[in-house]
Amino acid sequence: MRPDSALTRGTGAAARACLANTKWQLGEVGRARALIEEAIAHATETGHVPTLVNTYFYKAHFEIVRGDAGAARRDAQILVQLCQENALSLFAACGALQTAWASARLDGRETGATELRQALAAFTDQGNKWSVPFFQALLAEIEAQDNVEGALSRIDEALALAGETGEHWSDTFLHRIRGEILLKHAPTNSAPAEEAFLTAIAIAQQQKAKSFELRAALLLAKLYQSTGRATEAHAVLAPALEGFSPTPELPEIEEAQTLLATLAENDEVKIALARRKRQFDLQISLGNALIATHGYGAPETQAAFVKARELAGGVESPTERYAIYYGLFIGCLIRGESGGSRDIAEKFLREAANKPGSGEFGMAHRLVGLSYYFAGNFVSARAHFEIAINAFDPERDRDFAFRVGQDPAVATKAFLALTLWTLGELERARRFADQAVEHALRTGHVNAIVYTHAHKAIFEIIRRNSQRCMSHADAVLDLAEKHGLALWLSYATAQRGWASYHSANREKGRAGLSEGISRLRTQKSEMFLPFFLSLAAELELESARIDAGLSIIDTAIAEADRIGERHYDAESHRIRGEILKKRDPTNAAPAEEAFQTAIAIAQQQKARSFELRAALDLARLWHSQGKPQQARELLAPIYGWFTEGFDTRDLKEAKALLDELGS
């Protein structure tokens, strides 16, 4: 079947409708609306009845969850009509449930409740349990007006059925409705309702259901306010509102913001917020100090930032919240939790998206860029780093270095240099690397200077310039020893070891690199570990320790797979090819396969510089096998892509080999 067939488009419509419902619960309410409208448009375009029925069911469901009875009835009536015309009993029963709920909200509670009970009975008589807990909760909410005990009993049945079937998407909704019913049942005894709302919030947080969390938090905040607990009301509502902007798609946002502003004027709340702010500042300062002395991934460092996050509910400054995001993000990255770091970065970017051009906007893009860089998506990393640099203002954002441990503009330039070099923009990369060092020195901020020298040393290692690497590694060593910066001492030890090896002090160099890797492992610092292991394997190769080199490079590749750090994958496989070639010169097939893997990875990542190196090694292998034409056809187009950096070692060697192949 062709990709643009009705079936394919219909599947796409249903998928969009389901995604819209998911996005709404996750708090992405604007995107959810766009998706649900796209779903209806696609379904209508197909003219395929089952697709239309499926999509209108999810559209009506979407509107019910939002609480829009008028929109839900319009969609449900279309659904019922389609089902009646085409004898689709299952979805006809679903449409009857949705229509009955809308009638209860719009035309009359008693009549609507009766219709909803009848529709629910007909639905379950067909043997259906799917979505029954949700509809039971809707019915219980209506019945509670006249029969509180019966409504509570129905909610308990719904929760039991959800536990039986494993259908938990509506659990937060069920507990929130339960809390509302309990409050109506015993307004003078709010403890059971409070417990229900807290349960709803806890489930929503665990499920990342931000919209459901906000609704439950708003009800609990109102309860706290009505019982003279303004401080607790503010504490529960502020974190639930984070990342939301007012929109008709979720009217509770504006209501919650109004309530939060009112609570903030309460004297007790003001005192509590001031105390919380002092505690928050102390935690951030502690976290930054622990980064420098114990490393990003140390348990005590992460504990400090987790505590800061708990205190952040009363903190309004995005810059200060960024310090939390950064601490948690880099901790995940250091520990090799690439998925967690990416989630944190994207969350902060969503929050900062409504402040384009701000320092916070730039910092959020920097974090997303870092997650892409380590994932090996260099094109996306470059885009985010460039946005970040354009957003930073040196005068406005100069205090960020003291909030997050290093100057973010400097740090972004350092990583943009690494990214550009990998993409083959060699001269531009060199300029950004030099600018990063100059900028760091102007700040006079020790952590910024150390951070930049350490990453400039990595830049020089990748460029194979041992003399320049040594200079920057020595600068890091000096500052790290003077200020007790354990993490940077480990990086510098490894970097200086590599540089020493290539400066004719081979044994000392190998030992230094090994010691640096060992220190990083002790500190549970996974970031750049596959990179340093690959360097160690290469040194073993050059020292004719072939088996040791092969073992280390296999470990490097396995570690990269485990933690999802992909920025050096192409080089790791290229080094493996060199080791395999040296291990058995009479059997070139394994080495050739490794070089081909390196080239394929580099091409997929658009890593032109790494592609050139792998192609150069494979071309040399083919040349030694008497295949000069094949070698030239491989190397020439890759070399021809470059328009700058012809004084670099790789391009000089490629040019020399092409000249030899040509003659």
Phi, psi and omega in degrees: 000138181293149182302333182265019181292165180299322181297315181296315180295325179294318176299321178296322179296314180296320180296319178297319180296317178295318180297323179300315179297322179293313181300321181299315179295326180286354178098358179270067193288327178293315178296324180298316179298316180299319182293319183291325177290322176298320181299315179296318180299316180293319180296318179296322180297324182290326186068012184270114189302310179302324178293315178299316181298311181300316184289319179292328175300311182291330177293315178296319177301316178303314182289327177295314179300323177289337181091016181264095185292322181297312179294321180297319181294318180301315181290320181294323179294321175297317179300312181298317181297315178299320181291320179294320181290336186238013175055051179254091191292321183299307183286336173297319177294322177297314179298324178296320177299314183293319179296319180297318179299315180297320179297320179297327181277332188253324190253328183166128186296314185295311180297316180297321179296319178298314179299320182291321177297317180295318180294322180293321178296317179296322180295314181287332177297335176283359181091011183276138171237346182296126179069004180297318178303322180296312181291328175296321179295319178299319180292318179299322179298322179285317183292335184299340178298327185243334188219084184296315182299317179296321180295317178296321178297320180294320178297317179298321176298319180296316179296321178295318179294320178299320177294325180290315185271343183080016179268097191249006184296332183260011183301316179300316179301315182297314182291326177294314178299321179299318178298318179296320180293317180298323180292322176293323183292319183217076183297338180273350177238087188275354185302313179298320178295317178302316179298320179295317179296318178297322177296316179300316180296316181299317179295316180299319179295319179295326181270356185062029181273079189299320182293317177294323178298316181299317181298315180292320180294323179297316179295319180292321178297320177297319178298313180298318180298319183291341180252020175073028181242062185298321181298316179293324178299313180296319183296326181276330186275322185303309180293329180293334181276346184304132177088354181262145170236147183305137178201145176299340180294337178213083185301337181298338180298308181296320179298318180293321179295321177296315179296319181297319178296320177296315180297325182295341179275351179288135184298319179296321178294318179300316179295316181296319180294321179296318178295318180296322179296319178296318178296320179299312181300320179295320179294320178295317178298318178297315180300315180294323177295319180291328175303312184292321187266328184245343181103158182296324188270000182296142181304320182291329177294312180294324178298323179296318182285328175297317177296320177299321179297321178297329181273354190282353182301329180262006183263120185268339185287120176299328180298317181290322177294329177300322179303322177292310180305315183295314180300316180290320181298307186291330175298315176299316182297315180298321182279000179082021180262075188296322180296317179297319180295321180294320178299316180296316181298315182291327177296315180293323179296320177298320181290324184272354187298334181274010177231057183299140180086354180277165176298322179296321177299316179296318181293323178296317177296327178298316180297316178296320177300318178298317181296322177291321181301310183289339174278354180083013177263080190287328180296313178293322178300314179301316181301315181290321178296320181292321175299316182299313182297320179292335182278335184286141174239116186305321182285311183294323190255016187294335181278355181299328182302326182276345178272326189238008173095340174200158181293120186293329178293318177298311182299322180293318178298321180299316181283330175295323177298314178300319182293313182297319180299316180298323180284354177096005177269076196290315182290318179296322177298315181297321180296316180293323179297316179293320178298322180299316179294315180299316181295318181298316180296326179292331181291331184070010183268118188303311182298321179297319181294313180298313180305314185288318177299320181296319180282333174292325176297319176298318178303316182288328175298313181298325177280353179068038178249093186291326182295313179293322177301315180302317181300313182287323178296321178297320178298320178294314180303315182300310182289322181295319179291321183292324186251006178067043183263090191297317183298312182292332175296321179294313178300313183295325178299315178294316182295316180293326177300314179299315182295320180297319179303318182275003175248031172078008176249071194294309184296316178297322179294314178300318180295320180295316178297317179297319179295318179299317179297318180298318179296318179297320178296319179298322179279002182057039179260104184272336184298129183072004179297313176301327178297309182292324177296322177296320176297318180297320178297321180295321178294322177298320177299312182292338178266009178065026174261074193295311183296320178297318179298318180294320179297318182290319182290326175294323176295318180300316181293320178295320178295319178298319177296318184295315186262354178076025178265107193249001189292340182243015184302315183299316179294321180300315179290327176296315179298320177299321177297319178297319180294315180296324178296319180286329183292320181217085183299340182276348180233094186274351186301313179298320179295317180299319179297319180295318178296319179296321177298316179300317179295317181297317179297314181299319179294319180295325181270357185061030182272080187300320182293319178288326176297318179300314181298314181294319178295323179297316179294319179291322178297320177298319179298313180295323178298319180291340179268005180080032179238062185295323181295317178297320179296316181292320180296331177284312192278322189302311182294328179290316177298322182292342179292328187286141179237003182205169176076028184287355175270000181280156184301315184297314182290325176298315180294321178296318179297317180297318180292320178297321177298318179294317179294324181292327181278000000 
